C-alpha cells in the first residue's frame, strides 16, 4: 500500500527518524525501528498508541505486527500513559536478594501507587522491570535516562526530592 509519508508525524520527528535510517543500508530501513519507536514515544509524552506504531510501520515499510512485536517485547516502550518521571524498579535476582522488596514497599507507601500505576498528579509512575544490567549496584532503579544504585529508603527519598 502506498503511504504518503509527508502526513506521518511532524517534520522534526521525520528528520530525526531519517537520521537513524541513514545509518543503515538503504534496504534495511527496519533497522531504525527501535530508535523510531523511542522518538515517537517521547513526542507523545512517553507512551505509544496503536496509531503511532502503525505510523512507524508505514514509515519504515514494515508490517505493523513486526513493529508491535518490538514495541511489546522491550520494557522501555509504554502502551499507556506514564508519569512525568517513570520509575523502573528492577526486581530480578540480584536486586531481589539485595532487598528490592523493601524499596518497592517504600515507593508504594510514599507515592501511593503500585506497579503499573501513575500518581494522581501525573508526576510519577512505577514499573517493575527485569535486570537492567546494573546488578553490581543492586538494588537499583532507573528514572528517565539515569540509573540509581545501592538504594535504601533514605536514598530513594533524596532522589525523589531532587525531581520536579
Ligand atoms: S538484577 Fe537488578 S540490575 Fe541486574
Backbone and ligand atoms as CSV (ligand in chain L), in Angstrom:
chain,resi,resn,atom,element,x,y,z
A,1,UNK,N,N,0.844,-1.189,0.000
A,1,UNK,CA,C,0.000,0.000,0.000
A,1,UNK,C,C,0.887,1.250,0.000
A,2,UNK,N,N,0.588,2.179,-0.889
A,2,UNK,CA,C,1.381,3.408,-0.930
A,2,UNK,C,C,1.017,4.303,0.247
A,3,UNK,N,N,2.037,4.843,0.866
A,3,UNK,CA,C,1.810,5.689,2.044
A,3,UNK,C,C,2.342,7.080,1.752
A,4,UNK,N,N,1.535,8.092,2.081
A,4,UNK,CA,C,2.019,9.459,1.948
A,4,UNK,C,C,2.828,9.794,3.193
A,5,UNK,N,N,4.145,9.692,3.071
A,5,UNK,CA,C,4.998,9.840,4.253
A,5,UNK,C,C,5.011,11.256,4.797
A,6,UNK,N,N,4.552,12.213,3.978
A,6,UNK,CA,C,4.537,13.588,4.468
A,6,UNK,C,C,3.444,13.826,5.495
A,7,UNK,N,N,2.499,12.884,5.593
A,7,UNK,CA,C,1.431,13.084,6.572
A,7,UNK,C,C,1.797,12.436,7.912
A,8,UNK,N,N,2.894,11.694,7.938
A,8,UNK,CA,C,3.261,10.989,9.160
A,8,UNK,C,C,4.083,11.876,10.085
A,9,UNK,N,N,3.725,11.900,11.351
A,9,UNK,CA,C,4.471,12.656,12.362
A,9,UNK,C,C,4.596,14.130,11.932
A,10,UNK,N,N,5.588,14.815,12.482
A,10,UNK,CA,C,5.855,16.173,12.001
A,10,UNK,C,C,7.264,16.194,11.404
A,11,UNK,N,N,7.604,17.353,10.872
A,11,UNK,CA,C,8.862,17.443,10.124
A,11,UNK,C,C,10.075,17.094,10.992
A,12,UNK,N,N,10.035,17.571,12.229
A,12,UNK,CA,C,11.161,17.343,13.144
A,12,UNK,C,C,11.321,15.851,13.459
A,13,UNK,N,N,10.202,15.198,13.706
A,13,UNK,CA,C,10.252,13.762,14.016
A,13,UNK,C,C,10.734,12.980,12.795
A,14,UNK,N,N,10.215,13.341,11.631
A,14,UNK,CA,C,10.661,12.635,10.416
A,14,UNK,C,C,12.165,12.808,10.222
A,15,UNK,N,N,12.673,14.018,10.466
A,15,UNK,CA,C,14.115,14.270,10.283
A,15,UNK,C,C,14.927,13.425,11.263
A,16,UNK,N,N,14.427,13.315,12.489
A,16,UNK,CA,C,15.151,12.518,13.488
A,16,UNK,C,C,15.173,11.042,13.088
A,17,UNK,N,N,14.019,10.542,12.651
A,17,UNK,CA,C,13.967,9.131,12.230
A,17,UNK,C,C,14.834,8.932,10.988
A,18,UNK,N,N,14.779,9.894,10.078
A,18,UNK,CA,C,15.595,9.785,8.852
A,18,UNK,C,C,17.082,9.694,9.187
A,19,UNK,N,N,17.498,10.402,10.243
A,19,UNK,CA,C,18.924,10.361,10.589
A,19,UNK,C,C,19.313,8.959,11.060
A,20,UNK,N,N,18.372,8.234,11.655
A,20,UNK,CA,C,18.645,6.842,12.040
A,20,UNK,C,C,18.597,5.928,10.823
A,21,UNK,N,N,17.625,6.157,9.948
A,21,UNK,CA,C,17.527,5.322,8.741
A,21,UNK,C,C,18.835,5.424,7.940
A,22,UNK,N,N,19.416,6.618,7.924
A,22,UNK,CA,C,20.635,6.862,7.129
A,22,UNK,C,C,21.839,6.080,7.650
A,23,UNK,N,N,21.744,5.565,8.864
A,23,UNK,CA,C,22.874,4.800,9.420
A,23,UNK,C,C,22.952,3.380,8.865
A,24,UNK,N,N,21.887,2.958,8.153
A,24,UNK,CA,C,21.817,1.569,7.693
A,24,UNK,C,C,21.733,1.524,6.174
A,25,UNK,N,N,22.036,0.367,5.572
A,25,UNK,CA,C,21.888,0.244,4.120
A,25,UNK,C,C,20.452,0.585,3.702
A,26,UNK,N,N,20.298,1.094,2.482
A,26,UNK,CA,C,19.009,1.614,2.018
A,26,UNK,C,C,17.876,0.592,2.141
A,27,UNK,N,N,18.188,-0.695,1.946
A,27,UNK,CA,C,17.106,-1.682,2.006
A,27,UNK,C,C,16.964,-2.293,3.411
A,28,UNK,N,N,17.535,-1.633,4.416
A,28,UNK,CA,C,17.410,-2.111,5.800
A,28,UNK,C,C,16.807,-1.034,6.704
A,29,UNK,N,N,15.812,-0.345,6.168
A,29,UNK,CA,C,15.179,0.736,6.940
A,29,UNK,C,C,14.628,0.251,8.279
A,30,UNK,N,N,14.186,-1.003,8.289
A,30,UNK,CA,C,13.563,-1.517,9.521
A,30,UNK,C,C,14.548,-1.570,10.689
A,31,UNK,N,N,15.849,-1.462,10.383
A,31,UNK,CA,C,16.840,-1.430,11.463
A,31,UNK,C,C,16.650,-0.209,12.355
A,32,UNK,N,N,15.946,0.797,11.850
A,32,UNK,CA,C,15.708,2.017,12.636
A,32,UNK,C,C,14.434,1.903,13.478
A,33,UNK,N,N,13.885,0.711,13.564
A,33,UNK,CA,C,12.610,0.550,14.272
A,33,UNK,C,C,12.693,0.990,15.738
A,34,UNK,N,N,13.713,0.514,16.461
A,34,UNK,CA,C,13.774,0.846,17.891
A,34,UNK,C,C,13.968,2.345,18.131
A,35,UNK,N,N,14.949,2.984,17.484
A,35,UNK,CA,C,15.042,4.438,17.697
A,35,UNK,C,C,13.793,5.183,17.238
A,36,UNK,N,N,13.177,4.725,16.153
A,36,UNK,CA,C,11.956,5.401,15.687
A,36,UNK,C,C,10.862,5.315,16.752
A,37,UNK,N,N,10.703,4.143,17.350
A,37,UNK,CA,C,9.695,3.999,18.410
A,37,UNK,C,C,10.030,4.893,19.600
A,38,UNK,N,N,11.314,4.975,19.931
A,38,UNK,CA,C,11.729,5.823,21.057
A,38,UNK,C,C,11.417,7.292,20.779
A,39,UNK,N,N,11.730,7.733,19.582
A,39,UNK,CA,C,11.489,9.140,19.199
A,39,UNK,C,C,9.992,9.451,19.241
A,40,UNK,N,N,9.208,8.561,18.666
A,40,UNK,CA,C,7.761,8.786,18.593
A,40,UNK,C,C,7.147,8.725,19.992
A,41,UNK,N,N,7.642,7.785,20.803
A,41,UNK,CA,C,7.126,7.674,22.173
A,41,UNK,C,C,7.409,8.971,22.951
A,42,UNK,N,N,8.635,9.480,22.819
A,42,UNK,CA,C,8.975,10.717,23.536
A,42,UNK,C,C,8.094,11.872,23.085
A,43,UNK,N,N,7.796,11.904,21.795
A,43,UNK,CA,C,6.975,13.013,21.275
A,43,UNK,C,C,5.533,12.923,21.758
A,44,UNK,N,N,5.160,11.761,22.278
A,44,UNK,CA,C,3.775,11.558,22.719
A,44,UNK,C,C,3.688,11.486,24.252
A,45,UNK,N,N,4.612,12.114,24.938
A,45,UNK,CA,C,4.536,12.151,26.399
A,45,UNK,C,C,4.927,10.843,27.060
A,46,UNK,N,N,5.659,9.974,26.328
A,46,UNK,CA,C,6.221,8.792,26.983
A,46,UNK,C,C,5.488,7.489,26.747
A,47,UNK,N,N,4.518,7.487,25.821
A,47,UNK,CA,C,3.854,6.204,25.544
A,47,UNK,C,C,3.417,6.119,24.084
A,48,UNK,N,N,3.215,4.876,23.647
A,48,UNK,CA,C,2.888,4.604,22.249
A,48,UNK,C,C,1.414,4.222,22.106
A,49,UNK,N,N,0.783,4.730,21.073
A,49,UNK,CA,C,-0.568,4.281,20.720
A,49,UNK,C,C,-0.447,3.327,19.529
A,50,UNK,N,N,-1.532,2.601,19.255
A,50,UNK,CA,C,-1.537,1.712,18.080
A,50,UNK,C,C,-1.308,2.529,16.816
A,51,UNK,N,N,-1.923,3.720,16.785
A,51,UNK,CA,C,-1.790,4.559,15.589
A,51,UNK,C,C,-0.325,4.946,15.373
A,52,UNK,N,N,0.363,5.289,16.459
A,52,UNK,CA,C,1.774,5.675,16.315
A,52,UNK,C,C,2.620,4.492,15.852
A,53,UNK,N,N,2.320,3.302,16.395
A,53,UNK,CA,C,3.086,2.118,15.957
A,53,UNK,C,C,2.796,1.830,14.485
A,54,UNK,N,N,1.542,2.030,14.073
A,54,UNK,CA,C,1.193,1.834,12.658
A,54,UNK,C,C,1.939,2.835,11.783
A,55,UNK,N,N,2.050,4.073,12.281
A,55,UNK,CA,C,2.775,5.102,11.517
A,55,UNK,C,C,4.250,4.732,11.366
A,56,UNK,N,N,4.841,4.199,12.455
A,56,UNK,CA,C,6.241,3.771,12.379
A,56,UNK,C,C,6.371,2.651,11.345
A,57,UNK,N,N,5.435,1.702,11.383
A,57,UNK,CA,C,5.469,0.584,10.433
A,57,UNK,C,C,5.407,1.099,8.999
A,58,UNK,N,N,4.484,2.037,8.759
A,58,UNK,CA,C,4.338,2.573,7.398
A,58,UNK,C,C,5.601,3.316,6.982
A,59,UNK,N,N,6.161,4.082,7.905
A,59,UNK,CA,C,7.329,4.900,7.578
A,59,UNK,C,C,8.541,4.033,7.250
A,60,UNK,N,N,8.626,2.885,7.928
A,60,UNK,CA,C,9.794,2.007,7.727
A,60,UNK,C,C,9.487,0.843,6.786
A,61,UNK,N,N,8.324,0.907,6.144
A,61,UNK,CA,C,7.907,-0.174,5.225
A,61,UNK,C,C,7.953,-1.532,5.906
A,62,UNK,N,N,7.401,-1.603,7.087
A,62,UNK,CA,C,7.358,-2.863,7.841
A,62,UNK,C,C,5.905,-3.277,8.047
A,63,UNK,N,N,5.647,-4.592,8.200
A,63,UNK,CA,C,4.299,-4.985,8.592
A,63,UNK,C,C,4.031,-4.479,10.019
A,64,UNK,N,N,2.846,-3.942,10.290
A,64,UNK,CA,C,2.569,-3.436,11.650
A,64,UNK,C,C,2.874,-4.465,12.740
A,65,UNK,N,N,2.592,-5.740,12.486
A,65,UNK,CA,C,2.822,-6.763,13.516
A,65,UNK,C,C,4.292,-6.820,13.932
A,66,UNK,N,N,5.187,-6.571,12.976
A,66,UNK,CA,C,6.620,-6.617,13.297
A,66,UNK,C,C,6.990,-5.473,14.241
A,67,UNK,N,N,6.342,-4.331,14.064
A,67,UNK,CA,C,6.587,-3.194,14.975
A,67,UNK,C,C,5.974,-3.483,16.342
A,68,UNK,N,N,4.769,-4.066,16.354
A,68,UNK,CA,C,4.139,-4.404,17.648
A,68,UNK,C,C,5.016,-5.395,18.419
A,69,UNK,N,N,5.617,-6.332,17.701
A,69,UNK,CA,C,6.474,-7.333,18.369
A,69,UNK,C,C,7.625,-6.661,19.102
A,70,UNK,N,N,8.249,-5.695,18.440
A,70,UNK,CA,C,9.368,-4.977,19.076
A,70,UNK,C,C,8.850,-4.139,20.243
A,71,UNK,N,N,7.764,-3.430,19.997
A,71,UNK,CA,C,7.250,-2.469,20.990
A,71,UNK,C,C,6.694,-3.155,22.232
A,72,UNK,N,N,6.306,-4.413,22.113
A,72,UNK,CA,C,5.766,-5.106,23.291
A,72,UNK,C,C,6.814,-6.011,23.946
A,73,UNK,N,N,7.937,-6.206,23.282
A,73,UNK,CA,C,8.981,-7.066,23.864
A,73,UNK,C,C,9.853,-6.287,24.843
A,74,UNK,N,N,10.257,-5.084,24.460
A,74,UNK,CA,C,11.209,-4.317,25.270
A,74,UNK,C,C,10.481,-3.451,26.294
A,75,UNK,N,N,11.004,-3.462,27.522
A,75,UNK,CA,C,10.289,-2.789,28.611
A,75,UNK,C,C,10.381,-1.270,28.534
A,76,UNK,N,N,11.218,-0.723,27.657
A,76,UNK,CA,C,11.283,0.747,27.617
A,76,UNK,C,C,10.135,1.358,26.831
A,77,UNK,N,N,9.346,0.525,26.163
A,77,UNK,CA,C,8.193,1.071,25.442
A,77,UNK,C,C,6.945,0.925,26.297
A,78,UNK,N,N,6.136,1.979,26.279
A,78,UNK,CA,C,4.932,2.010,27.113
A,78,UNK,C,C,3.693,2.023,26.226
A,79,UNK,N,N,2.633,1.420,26.741
A,79,UNK,CA,C,1.401,1.334,25.961
A,79,UNK,C,C,0.217,1.979,26.661
A,80,UNK,N,N,0.522,2.682,27.724
A,80,UNK,CA,C,-0.492,3.529,28.370
A,80,UNK,C,C,0.245,4.700,29.015
A,81,UNK,N,N,-0.480,5.755,29.362
A,81,UNK,CA,C,0.202,6.950,29.880
A,81,UNK,C,C,1.080,6.655,31.098
A,82,UNK,N,N,2.195,7.363,31.176
A,82,UNK,CA,C,3.125,7.211,32.298
A,82,UNK,C,C,3.268,8.554,33.003
A,83,UNK,N,N,3.912,8.528,34.168
A,83,UNK,CA,C,4.159,9.769,34.889
A,83,UNK,C,C,5.270,10.574,34.234
A,84,UNK,N,N,5.393,11.832,34.680
A,84,UNK,CA,C,6.477,12.676,34.155
A,84,UNK,C,C,7.825,12.030,34.468
A,85,UNK,N,N,7.897,11.371,35.606
A,85,UNK,CA,C,9.093,10.601,35.960
A,85,UNK,C,C,8.695,9.136,36.041
A,86,UNK,N,N,9.242,8.345,35.132
A,86,UNK,CA,C,8.922,6.912,35.118
A,86,UNK,C,C,9.975,6.184,35.946
A,87,UNK,N,N,9.535,5.639,37.072
A,87,UNK,CA,C,10.450,4.912,37.941
A,87,UNK,C,C,10.385,3.435,37.563
A,88,UNK,N,N,11.514,2.901,37.114
A,88,UNK,CA,C,11.581,1.485,36.756
A,88,UNK,C,C,12.405,0.779,37.828
A,89,UNK,N,N,11.745,-0.044,38.603
A,89,UNK,CA,C,12.436,-0.742,39.685
A,89,UNK,C,C,12.735,-2.177,39.249
A,90,UNK,N,N,14.015,-2.535,39.322
A,90,UNK,CA,C,14.402,-3.900,38.960
A,90,UNK,C,C,14.060,-4.851,40.109
A,91,UNK,N,N,13.418,-5.969,39.739
A,91,UNK,CA,C,13.093,-6.974,40.766
A,91,UNK,C,C,13.705,-8.324,40.402
A,92,UNK,N,N,14.733,-8.282,39.560
A,92,UNK,CA,C,15.362,-9.532,39.155
A,92,UNK,C,C,16.335,-10.026,40.242
A,93,UNK,N,N,17.029,-11.139,39.964
A,93,UNK,CA,C,17.689,-11.905,41.030
A,93,UNK,C,C,18.594,-11.087,41.962
A,94,UNK,N,N,19.562,-10.350,41.393
A,94,UNK,CA,C,20.493,-9.620,42.275
A,94,UNK,C,C,19.762,-8.577,43.105
A,95,UNK,N,N,18.832,-7.900,42.475
A,95,UNK,CA,C,18.083,-6.872,43.209
A,95,UNK,C,C,17.173,-7.525,44.245
A,96,UNK,N,N,16.640,-8.685,43.881
A,96,UNK,CA,C,15.755,-9.396,44.819
A,96,UNK,C,C,16.511,-9.800,46.085
A,97,UNK,N,N,17.702,-10.361,45.900
A,97,UNK,CA,C,18.432,-10.807,47.096
A,97,UNK,C,C,19.082,-9.640,47.842
A,98,UNK,N,N,19.032,-8.464,47.233
A,98,UNK,CA,C,19.523,-7.272,47.927
A,98,UNK,C,C,18.353,-6.375,48.351
A,99,UNK,N,N,17.213,-7.021,48.543
A,99,UNK,CA,C,16.112,-6.349,49.235
A,99,UNK,C,C,15.354,-5.299,48.423
A,100,UNK,N,N,15.173,-5.561,47.123
A,100,UNK,CA,C,14.379,-4.611,46.343
A,100,UNK,C,C,12.925,-4.572,46.828
A,101,UNK,N,N,12.496,-5.633,47.510
A,101,UNK,CA,C,11.125,-5.631,48.040
A,101,UNK,C,C,10.905,-4.464,49.001
A,102,UNK,N,N,11.916,-4.174,49.811
A,102,UNK,CA,C,11.754,-3.067,50.770
A,102,UNK,C,C,11.726,-1.726,50.034
A,103,UNK,N,N,12.435,-1.654,48.919
A,103,UNK,CA,C,12.396,-0.419,48.122
A,103,UNK,C,C,11.010,-0.260,47.488
A,104,UNK,N,N,10.482,-1.361,47.010
A,104,UNK,CA,C,9.137,-1.308,46.432
A,104,UNK,C,C,8.103,-0.898,47.478
A,105,UNK,N,N,8.190,-1.492,48.656
A,105,UNK,CA,C,7.255,-1.137,49.733
A,105,UNK,C,C,7.362,0.352,50.055
A,106,UNK,N,N,8.604,0.829,50.112
A,106,UNK,CA,C,8.821,2.247,50.424
A,106,UNK,C,C,8.209,3.143,49.342
A,107,UNK,N,N,8.468,2.807,48.083
A,107,UNK,CA,C,7.918,3.609,46.984
A,107,UNK,C,C,6.390,3.569,46.995
A,108,UNK,N,N,5.859,2.377,47.249
A,108,UNK,CA,C,4.394,2.226,47.289
A,108,UNK,C,C,3.785,3.114,48.371
A,109,UNK,N,N,4.383,3.086,49.554
A,109,UNK,CA,C,3.853,3.892,50.659
A,109,UNK,C,C,4.028,5.386,50.398
A,110,UNK,N,N,5.170,5.725,49.858
A,110,UNK,CA,C,5.478,7.147,49.649
A,110,UNK,C,C,4.611,7.754,48.546
A,111,UNK,N,N,4.460,7.009,47.446
A,111,UNK,CA,C,3.755,7.562,46.286
A,111,UNK,C,C,2.275,7.181,46.236
A,112,UNK,N,N,1.914,6.154,46.982
A,112,UNK,CA,C,0.516,5.715,46.972
A,112,UNK,C,C,0.122,4.980,45.701
A,113,UNK,N,N,1.094,4.435,45.003
A,113,UNK,CA,C,0.802,3.668,43.780
A,113,UNK,C,C,1.621,2.378,43.779
A,114,UNK,N,N,1.142,1.407,43.019
A,114,UNK,CA,C,1.874,0.169,42.821
A,114,UNK,C,C,2.409,0.101,41.399
A,115,UNK,N,N,2.980,-1.038,41.071
A,115,UNK,CA,C,3.499,-1.227,39.710
A,115,UNK,C,C,2.369,-1.035,38.690
A,116,UNK,N,N,2.685,-0.349,37.606
A,116,UNK,CA,C,1.706,-0.150,36.534
A,116,UNK,C,C,0.772,1.019,36.776
A,117,UNK,N,N,1.050,1.802,37.829
A,117,UNK,CA,C,0.141,2.914,38.139
A,117,UNK,C,C,0.862,4.264,38.063
A,118,UNK,N,N,0.050,5.323,38.000
A,118,UNK,CA,C,0.559,6.695,37.904
A,118,UNK,C,C,-0.023,7.497,39.066
A,119,UNK,N,N,0.770,8.365,39.674
A,119,UNK,CA,C,0.231,9.194,40.764
A,119,UNK,C,C,-0.840,10.137,40.209
A,120,UNK,N,N,-1.762,10.535,41.067
A,120,UNK,CA,C,-2.883,11.384,40.651
A,120,UNK,C,C,-2.437,12.675,39.997
A,121,UNK,N,N,-1.294,13.216,40.427
A,121,UNK,CA,C,-0.816,14.477,39.847
A,121,UNK,C,C,0.021,14.255,38.580
A,122,UNK,N,N,0.148,12.985,38.167
A,122,UNK,CA,C,0.881,12.685,36.932
A,122,UNK,C,C,2.384,12.800,37.077
A,123,UNK,N,N,2.851,12.977,38.297
A,123,UNK,CA,C,4.297,13.215,38.486
A,123,UNK,C,C,5.113,11.928,38.348
A,124,UNK,N,N,4.636,10.850,38.944
A,124,UNK,CA,C,5.421,9.608,38.942
A,124,UNK,C,C,4.587,8.429,38.449
A,125,UNK,N,N,5.263,7.494,37.794
A,125,UNK,CA,C,4.678,6.171,37.559
A,125,UNK,C,C,5.713,5.147,37.987
A,126,UNK,N,N,5.217,3.967,38.270
A,126,UNK,CA,C,6.077,2.924,38.831
A,126,UNK,C,C,5.972,1.690,37.939
A,127,UNK,N,N,7.131,1.149,37.598
A,127,UNK,CA,C,7.130,-0.007,36.705
A,127,UNK,C,C,8.105,-1.055,37.217
A,128,UNK,N,N,7.692,-2.309,37.176
A,128,UNK,CA,C,8.579,-3.418,37.524
A,128,UNK,C,C,9.324,-3.824,36.261
A,129,UNK,N,N,10.644,-3.913,36.349
A,129,UNK,CA,C,11.409,-4.320,35.170
A,129,UNK,C,C,12.354,-5.470,35.512
A,130,UNK,N,N,12.744,-6.165,34.461
A,130,UNK,CA,C,13.745,-7.220,34.605
A,130,UNK,C,C,15.127,-6.579,34.681
A,131,UNK,N,N,16.148,-7.430,34.844
A,131,UNK,CA,C,17.512,-6.959,35.045
A,131,UNK,C,C,17.906,-5.847,34.067
A,132,UNK,N,N,18.401,-4.738,34.619
A,132,UNK,CA,C,18.838,-3.616,33.792
A,132,UNK,C,C,20.356,-3.592,33.654
A,133,UNK,N,N,20.997,-4.685,34.036
A,133,UNK,CA,C,22.441,-4.814,33.817
A,133,UNK,C,C,23.285,-4.047,34.814
A,134,UNK,N,N,22.715,-3.671,35.931
A,134,UNK,CA,C,23.484,-2.953,36.953
A,134,UNK,C,C,23.476,-3.769,38.243
A,135,UNK,N,N,23.601,-5.084,38.092
A,135,UNK,CA,C,23.462,-5.996,39.241
A,135,UNK,C,C,24.458,-5.684,40.352
A,136,UNK,N,N,25.637,-5.184,39.993
A,136,UNK,CA,C,26.653,-4.863,40.993
A,136,UNK,C,C,26.209,-3.744,41.920
A,137,UNK,N,N,25.222,-2.971,41.502
A,137,UNK,CA,C,24.727,-1.862,42.322
A,137,UNK,C,C,23.339,-2.144,42.871
A,138,UNK,N,N,22.976,-3.428,42.956
A,138,UNK,CA,C,21.634,-3.798,43.430
A,138,UNK,C,C,21.438,-3.429,44.896
A,139,UNK,N,N,20.209,-3.017,45.277
A,139,UNK,CA,C,19.044,-2.849,44.410
A,139,UNK,C,C,19.109,-1.519,43.651
A,140,UNK,N,N,18.509,-1.511,42.479
A,140,UNK,CA,C,18.634,-0.317,41.635
A,140,UNK,C,C,17.318,0.022,40.954
A,141,UNK,N,N,17.237,1.261,40.481
A,141,UNK,CA,C,16.093,1.695,39.686
A,141,UNK,C,C,16.578,2.649,38.605
A,142,UNK,N,N,15.762,2.793,37.586
A,142,UNK,CA,C,16.047,3.749,36.522
A,142,UNK,C,C,14.929,4.782,36.511
A,143,UNK,N,N,15.313,6.050,36.432
A,143,UNK,CA,C,14.322,7.112,36.238
A,143,UNK,C,C,14.805,7.933,35.053
A,144,UNK,N,N,13.990,8.000,34.009
A,144,UNK,CA,C,14.442,8.655,32.776
A,144,UNK,C,C,15.660,7.921,32.249
A,145,UNK,N,N,16.718,8.673,31.961
A,145,UNK,CA,C,17.931,8.060,31.408
A,145,UNK,C,C,18.936,7.701,32.489
A,146,UNK,N,N,18.593,7.890,33.743
A,146,UNK,CA,C,19.588,7.719,34.816
A,146,UNK,C,C,19.372,6.470,35.639
A,147,UNK,N,N,20.476,5.821,35.991
A,147,UNK,CA,C,20.434,4.680,36.895
A,147,UNK,C,C,20.758,5.160,38.317
A,148,UNK,N,N,20.046,4.613,39.292
A,148,UNK,CA,C,20.315,4.889,40.698
A,148,UNK,C,C,20.539,3.546,41.376
A,149,UNK,N,N,21.696,3.416,42.029
A,149,UNK,CA,C,22.089,2.098,42.545
A,149,UNK,C,C,22.285,2.121,44.063
A,150,UNK,N,N,22.463,0.912,44.607
A,150,UNK,CA,C,22.680,0.733,46.055
A,150,UNK,C,C,21.609,1.474,46.860
A,151,UNK,N,N,20.373,1.272,46.457
A,151,UNK,CA,C,19.274,2.044,47.048
A,151,UNK,C,C,18.966,1.628,48.476
A,152,UNK,N,N,18.597,2.624,49.260
A,152,UNK,CA,C,17.983,2.418,50.576
A,152,UNK,C,C,16.757,3.331,50.561
A,153,UNK,N,N,15.823,3.151,51.486
A,153,UNK,CA,C,14.681,4.066,51.519
A,153,UNK,C,C,15.121,5.532,51.631
A,154,UNK,N,N,16.159,5.799,52.408
A,154,UNK,CA,C,16.635,7.184,52.578
A,154,UNK,C,C,17.187,7.739,51.259
A,155,UNK,N,N,17.927,6.893,50.541
A,155,UNK,CA,C,18.479,7.352,49.251
A,155,UNK,C,C,17.339,7.609,48.264
A,156,UNK,N,N,16.339,6.732,48.269
A,156,UNK,CA,C,15.176,6.935,47.385
A,156,UNK,C,C,14.531,8.285,47.690
A,157,UNK,N,N,14.357,8.594,48.968
A,157,UNK,CA,C,13.742,9.877,49.344
A,157,UNK,C,C,14.539,11.047,48.782
A,158,UNK,N,N,15.851,10.983,48.921
A,158,UNK,CA,C,16.637,12.132,48.462
A,158,UNK,C,C,16.611,12.232,46.936
A,159,UNK,N,N,16.549,11.108,46.243
A,159,UNK,CA,C,16.464,11.144,44.774
A,159,UNK,C,C,15.138,11.781,44.349
A,160,UNK,N,N,14.048,11.368,44.955
A,160,UNK,CA,C,12.727,11.874,44.546
A,160,UNK,C,C,12.586,13.360,44.861
A,161,UNK,N,N,13.222,13.793,45.954
A,161,UNK,CA,C,13.143,15.216,46.323
A,161,UNK,C,C,13.794,16.107,45.275
A,162,UNK,N,N,14.782,15.566,44.571
A,162,UNK,CA,C,15.502,16.353,43.563
A,162,UNK,C,C,14.696,16.531,42.282
A,163,UNK,N,N,13.654,15.726,42.110
A,163,UNK,CA,C,12.915,15.747,40.847
A,163,UNK,C,C,11.765,16.755,40.910
A,164,UNK,N,N,11.462,17.392,39.774
A,164,UNK,CA,C,10.405,18.414,39.787
A,164,UNK,C,C,9.010,17.816,39.825
L,1,LIG,S1,S,19.199,-7.926,38.825
L,1,LIG,FE1,FE,18.710,-5.829,39.110
L,1,LIG,S2,S,20.108,-4.856,37.749
L,1,LIG,FE2,FE,20.514,-6.956,37.441
